[in-house]
Amino acid sequence: MGKDGQKGGESDRFPTTRRSAIFALASDDPAERARSFERIAHAYYKPIYKYARVKWRKTSEEAEDIAQEFFARALKRGTFGAYDPSRARFRTFIRTCVDRFIVDDRRATRAVKRGGGIPSMQLDVADAEAELARASLPADAPLDDYFDAEWMRHLITMSVESLREECDRKRKQQHFRLFERLHLEPQGETPSYAELAKETGISVMDVTNRLSYARREFRRIVLDTLREITATEEEFVSEAQAVLGIRP
C-alpha cells in the first residue's frame, strides 16, 4: 500500500505470477501483508544495523533502535508501497529510505520504544559487532557499496543457515558438514575430495554426490530467497548474477 493509502499502482508494477514479498505487501490479506513485511525486515535488519554503525557512526544501541524504528514506521506509513522497480533495485531503495530516515528524523538518534506493530527483530548484536571488528574497510571505501556488500553477506548467511536446518531435518548432516568444510571454514589450503573422503570415512564418489546435493540446495535456497525479495524478473536475474555470479 502506498503512502497515500491507495492500493492502485503496485499491482500494475509487480507481476502477480512472481512469489514476491514486495508484491504481497499490497495484498488484501492482513496476514499475508504481515508475513511479507517480516520477510523483508528479516533480510534487511542486520545490514541496516551495520550500515548505521559504519556510515552514520551510531552507537550499537542507536543502530539497533534505528533499524527497529525504521521498519515500524515503514509498516505504519506504507513506505515500501512507493517503490518503483523501474527506477532502482529494491536494496537501493531501502538504503535511500534509511539515509533519509536518519537525516530527517532526529528522534532516530535516541532510544525508542521497540515494537510498532511488527515482530521484534532478533539480532545477535555481539555477532554483528564481531563482524564489524573483523572488517577491514578502506578509509575511502564508498559506504553505499558497503550496504550492498552487507546485504549480500547477510543473504548468504541466511541461506547457509537454511541449508543447515534442511540437512538436519533430512538427516543429511554429513552433506552440510562437507559443504561447510570445503566452502565456509577459513583455512589455508582447500582440502581435496580425497582428503575429505579420508576425514569422513566415505568414498570420493560419496563426497562428490553429497557436495553436489549441498551446492544444489544452497543455490536453490538463495534463488528462492531472491525471488521473495525482488519485485521483477529482471531484478531477480540481476541480483542472482550479483550474488552467485550466475544467470538463473
N, C-alpha and C positions, 0 to 999 in steps of 0.2 A: 504493500500500500504506500502511496506517495505521501509527501509532506502535506499535501492539501487534503488528504484523507480519501482521495478518489482512487478507485481500482483501475480505471482506464489507463492504458499505456503499457503496463507491464506485460499483459497477456499478448499484446501486439508485438512487443520486442523480443519476448522469450518464447521459443518454440515449445509447444506443450508436449512434444514427444520425448524431450530430454528429462532425465531424472535429476533435476537441478534444484538444490535447496534455495537458490536465489529466486527461481521462478515460483517455488512453493510459498515464498513469503507473501505472495498475492492471493493465496488460497482462501476460499470461503470457510474452510475448516480451521477453527482456532487451534486445535491440537496439532494439525499439520504445520501451521504457521510457527507454533512454538517449537516443534521438533526441528524445523528448518533453521530457525534463528539460533537454536542451541548448537546445531551442527556447524554453522558459520562461526559462531563465537568460539567454539572449541578449536577450530582451525586457526583462529587469529589471536586468541587471547595472549598466548606466550610471546609471539612475535611483537605484539603491541607493547607488552610489558618491557621487553628488552630494548625496543626502539625508543621508548620513553626514557629509559635509563641512559642509553648511549647518546642519542641526538639531543634530547631535551635536558639532560643532566639531572633527572629526577632521582630522589631517593628511592630505595626499594619500596617503602610504604606508599609514597606518592605514585610510583609507577603502577603498583597493584590497584590503587584506587582509581587511577586514570583508566586503566583497562576495564575495570568493572563498571564504572560510571559511564564510559563511552558506550558500552553495549546496552546499559539500562536506558540511556537517553535515545539511542538509535531505535530501540524497540518501541519506546513511548512515542517518538516522533515519526516513525516510519522512514527513517533516514535512508535505508537501503533501497527503498522504492524509487529513489531519484537516480539510481544507477542506470546509465545508458551504455550498453556494451559496444556501441559503435564508436565511442569516444576513448575508452581506455579499458585495460584489464581490470577485473574486479579488485585484485590486490592493490592496484594503483589507486583505485577509487577509495579503498579502505584507508590507505596511507594518507591520502589527501584529506579525508574526513578527520582522521586522528590529528593531523597537523592543525587543522582549522579548530578542532575542539580544544586543543591545548592552548592555542594562541588566543582564541576568542573568549574562553570561559575561565576566568581566574579561579573559580571555585575548584577546578580540576587539580590545582596545586595543593589543596587541603584535603585532609581525610574526609571521606564522605560515608554516609550510611550505605552498607552493602545491600544489594538486592535490586529493587526497581522492577520487580516482576519477572526477572529471569533467574534460572537456576544458578546458585553460587558456583562460580568457576573455580575448579580445583587446580591450583597452580603450585607446583613444588618450587617455592621461591629459592630454597637453598640450591636446588639443582640448576635453576636459571642463573643464579649468581655465580655458581661454579663455572658454568659455560661462559659467562661474561669474563670471569677471571682468566680463563684459558685462552680467550680470543686474543689474537694479535692483529688489531685493526690499525692500519697505517693512519697517521695523523691527517693525511689529505684524502682519505677514502670517502667517496660520495656516500652520505648517510642514507639517501633514498635507496641506493643499491643494498645497503646493509639490511634494510627492512625486507627487501625481496629475498636476500640470502637467508635471513632468519625464517621467513615464511617457508621456503623450500626445505630448510633443515627440519623445521617442525613437522612438515608434511611427511618427510622421510621417517622421522622418529615415530609419529603416529602409525605409519604403515608397518614399521618393524614391530611395534607392539601388537598390532592387529595380527600380524603373521605369527608372532609368538603365541598369542591366545588361540589362534586357529590350530596351530600344531599341537598345542596342549590338548585342545578339545578332541582332536582326531588321533591322539596318541602317536603323533609324529614328532616327538621332541628331538629325536636324533636328526631329523631333517633340518629343524631350526638350528640346532647346535652346529651342524656343518656349515650352514649359511652364515651364522654368526662368526664362526671360526675363520672362515675364508674372507668375509666381506666387512665385518664390523670390528674385530679386535685389532687395536693398534699395535702392530708388531713390525719388526724389520722386514723379513722376507715372507712373501706369501707362500703358505705351505702348498706342496703339490698334492694331487689327488692320491698318489701313492702314500704320501706321509699321512694324509687324513685317514686313509684306509687302515694304516698300521695303528694309528692312535685309537681308532674306534673299533677295530677288530672285525671290519667288514671288507668286502671286496671293492676293488676300484670301480667296478661296474655299479655296485650298490651306492657308492659315493656319488658317482655321476648321476644316477637316477634320483637320488634324494636331493641333490643340489638343483637338478633340473626342476623338480617339483617346487622347491622352496623359491627359486627365482621366478618361476611362472606365477606362483601365487602372490609373491611380493609385487610383481608387475601388475597383476590384476587388481590388487588392493589399492595401489597407488592410482591406477586409472579410474577405478570406481570412485575413489575419493575426489579426484579431479572432476569427474562428471557431476558430482554433487555440488561442488563449489565454484563451478564456472557456469556462465549463462548461455553461451552459444557453442556450436560445434567448432567454429573457428578458434574461439578462445581455448576450448578444451585441447584441441590439437596443438596449439601454440604452447600451452602450459606443459603438456606431455613432453614436447620436444625440449623445453627448458629444464624440466625436472629429470627426465630419464634419458634425454638425448635420442629419442626415437619418435617416429611418426606412427601413432596407433592405427 
